[in-house]
Amino acid sequence: MKVLQLNCVYGKGSTGRITKEIHEYLLSKGVESVVLYGRGEKITAPGVSKVCGEIYAKANNLLSRLTGIMYAGCYFSTRRIIKRIKKENPDVVHLQCINGYFVNIYKLVSWLKKNNIRTVITLHAEFMYTANCGHAFECEKWLTGCGSCPVYKRETLSIFRDGTAESFRRMKKAFDGFDNLRIVSVSPWLCDRAKRSPMLSDKEHSVIFNGVDTDTFTPSYSESIRKKYVSGKEKMIFHATAEFSKDKEHPKGGYYIYELAEKLKDDGYRFVVAGKKSGEITNSDNLIYIGEVKDAKELAQLYSSADLTVLTSKRETFSMVAAESLCCGTPVAGFKAGGPEMIALPDYSIFCDFGDVEGLKKEIICLSQEGRFNKNEISAFSQKVYSSAVMAENYFELYRSML
């Protein structure tokens, strides 16, 4: 068996790490594995190749802003990718997250369909069936063809025109009649959405959770971290996010962390926040912003040393933060955001309606009670569910079932 994966990046970011983990697992099983990726630095690793230059990708980004069509263009890099697929002649092509302005998605999917190549598409976001935005939120225009989009400038970064209807038409045409295709969603919530899609409803669907590196994300309590951020019997509440902002409209919900910190300031709770910042960020008596944490071991220590991890995003298709925290033995509380409440282990997590700060405050107090949970027990159970090895094995079995 030979598998070729295509992803935006390799070895970094959640999808880059997932691609790498599957690649290395396949190689360990004696399976021929090839990875093509489009963005980031050039990496020297067996079977891994970069297929698009950074300047070329930026040029295609500009072109998409001018035309209003996000996933078109990329003539030369798409031709290079197709040529490489022909050369490798894989048994299965696996498309991961390919929205980085390095491939013409419409042309690639159409070519795979025309040549009847066994294909797996993993949905990490919604753009493969919205044909435009990564998260549709409350909008349901993706069920009827998009167009007249009130937020097209924000979602597609188009400068002049609303191309959402044209993008939808192209994506649907590419998928129509593509029978040798399996759709994998990273959560049951996302799978349910994909099954409702006019372009994916007739495909075969399954759910495979994203994998966590359980060698790193395992209970690793740090006394020095506790002493650095909390004192005495204070409770340490950890919030990890891709982007932290005080803006109430920001989809990652940082605004609500400030609200929670204010409501719990006299109750012995200290909030520690990790992530890139967006706009001006201020600390308070019980909220400490520590910036982006790039070292995975340090991140695991933060999860492990906290009493609770809190999630406040408006929408997530999975939640790597929830999975990593649970693997480190720390329970999770948060707002319902789609994926998180569907993938988190119910015995060790609680979710309430988005924006219900008072409800989330009560759950934080409830879940962070001393002695309520055994961290080693949480971790042992979670690692059986979220480990990268389990994820890779599930994909391996999926590939085999297609042959």
C-alpha positions in Angstrom: 0.0 0.0 0.0 1.1 3.5 -0.8 -0.4 6.7 0.7 0.2 10.3 -0.4 -0.9 13.1 2.0 -1.3 16.7 1.0 -1.4 19.4 3.7 -0.8 23.1 3.9 2.1 22.6 6.4 4.2 19.8 7.8 5.3 19.2 11.4 3.9 22.4 12.8 0.4 23.6 13.7 -2.2 21.0 14.6 -2.7 19.7 11.0 1.0 19.7 10.3 1.7 17.6 13.4 -1.2 15.3 12.5 0.1 14.8 8.9 3.6 14.1 10.3 2.3 11.6 12.9 0.3 9.6 10.2 3.3 9.7 7.9 5.7 8.3 10.5 3.2 5.7 11.7 2.8 4.4 8.1 6.6 4.2 7.6 6.8 2.3 10.9 4.3 -0.2 9.5 6.3 -0.7 6.3 3.8 1.3 4.3 5.1 3.6 1.5 4.2 7.1 2.5 4.6 10.4 0.7 3.8 13.9 2.0 3.4 17.0 -0.1 3.0 20.3 1.6 2.7 23.9 0.4 3.7 26.5 3.1 6.5 27.1 5.5 10.2 26.3 5.5 11.6 23.5 3.4 12.0 20.4 5.4 14.4 17.5 4.7 12.7 14.3 5.7 12.2 10.9 4.0 9.2 11.1 1.6 8.4 14.8 2.4 8.4 17.5 -0.3 7.4 21.1 -0.5 5.5 21.9 -3.6 5.0 25.7 -3.6 7.2 28.7 -3.1 6.2 31.4 -0.5 6.3 34.3 -3.0 4.1 32.3 -5.4 1.6 31.5 -2.6 1.4 35.2 -1.5 0.8 36.2 -5.1 -2.1 33.7 -5.3 -3.4 35.2 -2.0 -3.5 38.6 -3.6 -5.2 37.2 -6.7 -7.9 35.6 -4.5 -8.5 39.0 -2.9 -9.0 40.6 -6.3 -11.2 37.9 -7.7 -13.2 37.0 -4.6 -12.5 33.3 -5.3 -10.4 31.8 -2.4 -9.4 28.4 -3.6 -8.7 28.9 -7.3 -5.5 30.2 -9.1 -2.3 28.3 -8.2 -1.9 27.1 -11.8 1.8 26.0 -11.6 1.8 24.6 -8.1 -1.4 22.6 -8.8 0.2 21.2 -12.0 3.3 20.3 -10.0 1.1 18.5 -7.4 -0.8 16.5 -10.0 2.4 15.6 -11.8 3.8 14.3 -8.6 0.7 12.3 -7.8 1.0 10.7 -11.3 4.6 9.9 -10.6 4.0 8.4 -7.2 0.9 6.5 -8.3 -0.4 6.1 -4.7 -3.2 3.7 -3.7 -4.8 6.4 -1.6 -4.5 10.2 -1.7 -5.3 11.9 1.6 -6.2 15.6 1.5 -5.8 17.2 4.9 -6.1 21.0 5.4 -5.3 22.5 1.9 -6.5 26.1 2.2 -3.1 27.9 2.2 -3.1 29.4 -1.3 -0.9 26.7 -2.7 -3.3 24.5 -4.6 -6.4 25.0 -6.8 -8.8 22.9 -4.8 -11.5 22.8 -7.6 -9.0 21.5 -10.2 -7.3 19.0 -7.9 -10.6 17.4 -6.7 -11.9 17.3 -10.3 -8.7 15.6 -11.4 -8.8 13.0 -8.6 -12.4 12.3 -9.5 -11.8 12.1 -13.3 -8.9 9.6 -12.7 -11.0 7.6 -10.2 -8.2 7.9 -7.5 -9.1 6.6 -4.0 -9.3 9.8 -2.0 -9.8 10.6 1.7 -10.6 14.2 2.8 -10.3 15.1 6.4 -12.4 18.0 7.4 -10.5 20.1 10.0 -12.7 23.1 9.3 -15.9 23.8 7.2 -14.4 25.4 4.1 -14.5 22.2 2.0 -18.3 22.3 2.0 -19.0 26.0 2.5 -16.5 26.6 -0.3 -15.7 29.9 1.5 -15.5 30.4 5.2 -13.8 28.2 7.7 -16.6 28.5 10.2 -20.1 29.3 9.1 -21.3 30.1 12.7 -25.1 30.8 12.6 -25.2 31.3 8.8 -26.8 28.5 6.8 -26.3 29.9 3.3 -23.9 27.0 2.6 -27.0 24.7 2.5 -28.4 26.6 -0.5 -25.4 27.9 -2.5 -24.1 31.0 -0.7 -24.1 34.4 -2.4 -25.1 37.8 -1.2 -22.8 37.2 1.8 -23.0 40.0 4.4 -19.5 39.2 5.7 -17.7 38.2 2.5 -14.9 40.8 3.0 -14.1 39.5 6.4 -14.4 35.8 5.5 -12.9 35.7 2.0 -10.7 38.9 2.3 -12.1 39.9 -1.1 -11.4 43.5 -1.9 -14.0 44.2 -4.6 -16.6 41.5 -5.1 -18.7 38.8 -3.4 -17.5 35.6 -5.1 -19.1 33.3 -2.6 -21.8 31.9 -5.0 -19.2 31.3 -7.7 -16.9 29.5 -5.3 -19.8 27.3 -4.1 -20.7 26.4 -7.7 -17.1 25.4 -8.5 -16.7 23.3 -5.4 -20.0 21.5 -5.9 -19.2 20.8 -9.5 -15.8 19.3 -8.4 -17.5 17.0 -5.9 -20.5 15.9 -8.0 -20.1 12.3 -9.1 -16.9 11.7 -7.0 -17.8 8.2 -5.7 -14.3 7.0 -4.8 -14.2 9.4 -1.9 -14.3 9.1 1.9 -15.1 12.1 4.1 -13.5 12.0 7.6 -14.6 14.6 10.2 -12.7 15.3 13.4 -15.8 15.4 15.5 -19.4 14.1 15.4 -20.7 17.7 15.2 -18.7 18.4 12.1 -19.7 15.1 10.6 -23.4 15.9 11.1 -22.8 19.3 9.3 -21.0 17.6 6.4 -23.8 15.1 5.9 -26.2 18.1 5.5 -24.0 19.7 2.8 -25.4 19.6 -0.8 -22.0 18.7 -2.1 -21.0 16.0 0.5 -24.4 14.5 1.6 -24.1 11.5 -0.8 -20.5 10.6 0.3 -19.4 8.0 2.8 -18.6 9.6 6.2 -16.8 8.7 9.3 -15.3 10.3 12.4 -11.7 10.1 13.5 -10.5 12.3 16.4 -7.3 14.3 16.1 -4.4 12.7 17.9 -2.4 14.0 20.8 1.3 13.3 21.5 0.7 11.4 24.7 4.4 11.1 25.4 4.4 14.8 25.9 0.9 15.5 27.0 0.8 13.4 30.1 0.6 14.4 33.8 3.7 16.6 34.5 2.9 18.7 37.5 5.4 21.6 38.1 5.7 23.1 41.6 7.7 26.0 40.1 4.8 26.9 37.8 2.3 26.8 40.6 4.5 29.0 42.8 5.0 31.4 39.8 1.4 32.0 39.1 -0.7 31.2 42.2 -0.1 31.4 45.9 -1.4 29.4 48.9 -4.7 27.7 48.2 -5.6 29.7 45.1 -7.0 27.7 42.2 -5.2 27.9 38.9 -7.5 28.2 35.9 -5.7 27.7 32.6 -6.9 29.1 29.2 -4.9 28.2 26.1 -6.0 29.7 22.8 -4.7 30.4 19.3 -5.4 34.1 19.8 -6.4 36.1 22.9 -8.4 39.3 22.5 -10.5 41.6 24.7 -12.8 42.2 21.8 -16.3 40.8 22.6 -16.8 39.9 18.9 -13.6 37.8 18.6 -14.5 34.2 18.0 -12.0 32.8 20.5 -13.9 34.4 23.4 -11.1 36.0 25.3 -13.6 38.7 26.4 -15.3 36.1 28.6 -12.1 35.2 30.4 -11.9 38.8 31.6 -15.5 38.6 32.7 -14.9 35.3 34.6 -11.8 36.6 36.2 -13.7 39.7 37.5 -16.5 37.5 38.8 -14.1 35.2 40.7 -11.6 37.7 41.8 -12.6 37.5 45.5 -13.0 33.7 45.5 -9.4 32.5 45.3 -9.1 31.9 41.5 -6.2 32.9 39.3 -6.5 32.8 35.5 -3.4 32.0 33.5 -3.7 32.7 29.7 -1.4 31.4 26.9 -1.7 32.3 23.2 -0.9 35.0 20.7 -2.4 38.3 21.5 -4.7 40.4 19.3 -4.8 44.0 20.3 -4.0 45.4 23.7 -3.9 42.9 26.5 -3.9 43.9 30.2 -3.3 41.8 33.3 -5.5 42.2 36.4 -5.1 41.0 40.0 -6.2 37.5 39.1 -5.5 37.3 35.3 -2.0 36.8 34.0 -1.3 36.7 30.3 1.9 34.8 29.6 2.0 35.0 25.8 2.4 32.2 23.3 3.8 29.0 24.6 5.6 27.2 21.8 7.3 24.5 23.8 5.0 21.5 24.0 6.5 20.2 27.3 6.0 23.6 29.0 2.4 23.6 27.7 1.9 20.2 29.2 3.3 21.4 32.5 0.8 24.3 32.5 -2.1 22.0 31.8 -0.9 19.5 34.5 -0.4 22.2 37.1 -3.8 23.8 36.6 -6.9 22.8 38.6 -9.0 23.3 35.5 -8.8 24.3 31.8 -11.5 26.7 30.5 -12.6 27.0 26.9 -14.6 30.1 25.6 -14.5 29.9 21.8 -17.6 30.5 19.8 -16.9 27.7 17.4 -14.4 24.8 17.2 -14.6 21.8 15.0 -12.6 19.7 17.5 -10.7 21.1 20.5 -7.0 20.2 20.8 -6.9 22.2 24.0 -9.6 20.0 25.6 -7.9 16.7 24.4 -4.4 17.9 25.5 -5.7 19.0 28.9 -7.5 15.8 29.6 -4.5 13.8 28.5 -2.6 15.8 31.2 -5.2 14.8 33.7 -6.9 18.2 34.0 -10.7 18.5 33.7 -12.3 21.0 31.2 -15.2 23.5 31.4 -16.4 25.7 28.7 -19.0 27.1 26.3 -20.7 24.8 23.8 -18.9 25.5 20.5 -19.8 22.5 18.3 -16.9 20.2 18.5 -15.6 20.5 22.1 -18.7 19.2 23.9 -18.9 16.3 21.4 -15.3 15.1 21.8 -14.6 15.8 25.5 -15.0 13.0 28.0 -18.3 13.7 29.8 -17.1 12.4 33.1 -14.4 15.0 33.3 -15.9 18.0 31.5 -18.9 20.3 31.6 -20.2 22.7 28.9 -22.9 25.4 29.0 -24.4 27.7 26.4 -22.1 30.1 24.7 -22.0 33.4 26.5 -23.5 32.1 29.7 -20.8 33.5 32.0 -22.8 33.0 35.2 -23.3 29.3 34.3 -19.7 28.8 33.4 -18.6 30.5 36.7 -20.7 27.9 38.6 -19.2 25.0 36.6 -15.6 26.3 37.3 -16.3 26.4 41.0 -17.8 22.9 40.8 -15.1 21.2 38.7 -12.2 22.8 40.5 -13.1 21.4 43.9 -10.0 19.9 45.6 -10.0 16.1 45.5 -12.9 15.7 43.1 -10.8 14.1 40.4 -7.8 11.9 40.2 -5.5 13.3 37.5 -3.8 10.0 36.7 -7.2 8.4 36.2 -8.3 11.2 33.9 -5.1 10.9 31.9 -5.1 7.1 31.6 -8.6 7.1 30.2 -8.1 10.1 27.9 -4.9 8.8 26.4 -6.8 5.7 25.2 -9.1 8.0 23.3 -6.9 10.8 22.0 -3.5 9.3 21.4 -1.8 9.9 18.0 -1.2 6.1 17.7 -5.0 5.5 17.9 -5.6 8.2 15.3 -3.0 6.9 12.9 -4.2 3.3 13.4 -7.8 4.4 12.5 -6.5 6.1 9.3 -4.5 3.0 8.5 -7.6 0.8 8.8 -9.5 3.3 6.7 -6.9 3.2 3.9 -6.9 -0.6 4.0 -10.7 -0.7 3.8 -10.6 1.3 0.5 -8.3 -1.1 -1.3 
